[in-house]
Amino acid sequence: MAIYIMIPLILAFAAYELSTLITLTFVVFAVHFLTFWWELARWLDSWMLTALYSSDTHTRFNMMGFQNTSDDLIMNLVMGTMFLVLPAVWLGALSWAGVHIGDGISRGLPNGISEAKGAASSAGSIANRGIK
């Protein structure tokens, strides 16, 4: 919600540049897509817990929890990566893409406009000569 509140302020401070608008579009898409990554991580967590602890390879009679310490460590590392690192990489990648695409469009737009500007100025000069 804070992103939506900050969008008008960010655009106003950036003087409504097209590159800023494209970057914000990518950021909003990335934030909306985070729920998919978190749901995938939750599903993987449930599936891995079921696969590890509901099989015959682990005993349910484990009073002190010593037998499952290495499995628990691996599970914690994988889940920490899935819940924290993967969304951070996702946000970083889409933000980077938004910045570079917005910058490319902002640089390419004046080049495309210059040809139309030149044609319009030559048409104006032809019209001026025709009027005289």
Secondary structure, DSSP 8 states (H G I E B T S, - for coil): -HHHHHHHHHHHHTTT-HHHHHHHHHHHHHHHHHHHHHHHHHHHHHHHHHHHHSSTTS-S--SS--TTHHHHHHHHHHHHIIIIIHHHHHHHHHHHHHHHHHHHHHHHHHHHHHHHHHHHHHHHHHHHHHH-
